[in-house]
């Protein structure tokens, strides 16, 4: 009787992920995208052997403890927070790790891939969130912009598959880097957490907490020239001049990333009617959005604009820039304005302050639009891009 040769069970698919943007207590756009997509992938694909590459010891809230039976965490130092350290991390540490752990597929959600990995033939996938460093380099430190322009261009051509977070960014990537259209898929962002409208009492409490009990408009985002907060502040000052009896405040939430003298001067002119909160942690954003009369987002350039969807999911009417990807994300659920037209923004604030029917209409439309974005379908698109050919 012939002997049947012993066959070993197939090895699990090994996927490595760059998770250096998972910084405890400081998750921003790329970090939230990475975290929420991985949450979904760990749940739907426990058969995969996952290898997460951190550049520092992760805090417990971003370590995915117990998330998957085959999850391995690796600390590849030093902490990469400077262009030359990014270079070392991407060209030395990551290639070593891919070979050492016999990774089959490597996904880098920040647009940065090694140029080459000698002795490794795995699949490389990356997510490009936007090309602001190409189109608006003046708003980025020179070394940072130069690094991104060089390495993202290399990565776009080196990658086996590319992901973007909006159709607008996909079109931009195709035009800028001349890569094949079938190489790029759109995996939308979604609210970083669960958001819901506030009830009447909760809204009163939010007004007390953030605006001394007054009704308020709000902005959430980093303070960079690209976010164009100056236009909003100047429009609010004009709104106050036209409606001096209006009790409204303007509440600004976010971290200052670059010096902006024009914004500083606008804030000085606005006086105490503008409240600056600094960074607001995720668990407090629910109250900030939900308590506002409207969310104002005059940004000049975005890859997606997560705060737009967060605000809509919170039942907060949206005033948004009409440029870049914002019309794609907001659709007809908010009021779209020229980001440089201070008069248009001032007029829109007056409308929101005086027209409760308009507020109610945008609130309902926004809630419906927010339901179009979710992490589960976005993660499924990422999963398809990660599949070996």
Beta strands, then each sheet from edge to edge (+ up, - down):
strand 1: 14-18
strand 2: 49-54
strand 3: 71-75
strand 4: 105-108
strand 5: 123-128
strand 6: 161-164
strand 7: 184-186
strand 8: 216-220
strand 9: 249-253
strand 10: 274-278
strand 11: 294-297
strand 12: 318-321
strand 13: 335-337
sheet 1: 3+ 2+ 1+ 4+ 5+ 6+ 7+
sheet 2: 10+ 9+ 8+ 11+ 12+ 13+
end
